[in-house]
């Protein structure tokens, strides 16, 4: 595993969380736009990739959510006394995962602390947890696999047999500026980091390198630097205040 990470990171790409400040991105990591595709019922189905933004080799991304030039930092965090204290659990995913019993030729696992409630794990009729006992049906099993692979945070993972390694989607090394589609219209989502890009915390605590990571960029997450879905609550509150 260590050799694999070394091979993937020889380009020097990494993201460094600065104390009460931005994400500093090194190594020319591609920055793209991605927008949710949803069904007529509002169910997230997949992602549409938009433009690739021009960036220098090193660039800063807003973490406080108040920059006038998002996704880039404009130092507003220093003016508003932004508190970027990191509270995300420092244990590795394998130590936190729970397993959903009853799967046939699939072992479904979930790391709850990193979930940001993106909605790809369910639809208006059912969800992954309810589907697992029915995975003796290969079509159900395939749908569960597809739902899990679209989970941006990597909260859901799966293996084929107990004791085997997780199967991960083949994702590029990039950072996506996400747009979520809600009943109230499009809203800004988290920064979606893919491709096993190392992330270094400002407080020096360890941070597992993973294939899928969602980083908070609204400044309100209680699980910084990870997204916990608070951007949706913020948007809902703004709508209420405008009534």
Secondary structure, 3 states (H helix, E strand, C coil): CHHHHHHHCCCCCEEEECCCCCEEEECCCEEEEEEEEECCCCCEEEEEEEEEECCCCCEEECCCCCCCCCCECCCHHHHCCCCCCCCCCCCCHHHHCEEECCCCCCEEEECHHHCCCCCCCECCCCEHHHHHHHCCCHHHHHHHHHHHHCCCCCCEEEECCCCCCCCCCCCCCEEEEEEEEECCEEEEEEEEEECCCEEECCCCCCCCCCCEEEECCCCCCCCCCECCCHHHHHHHHHHHHCC
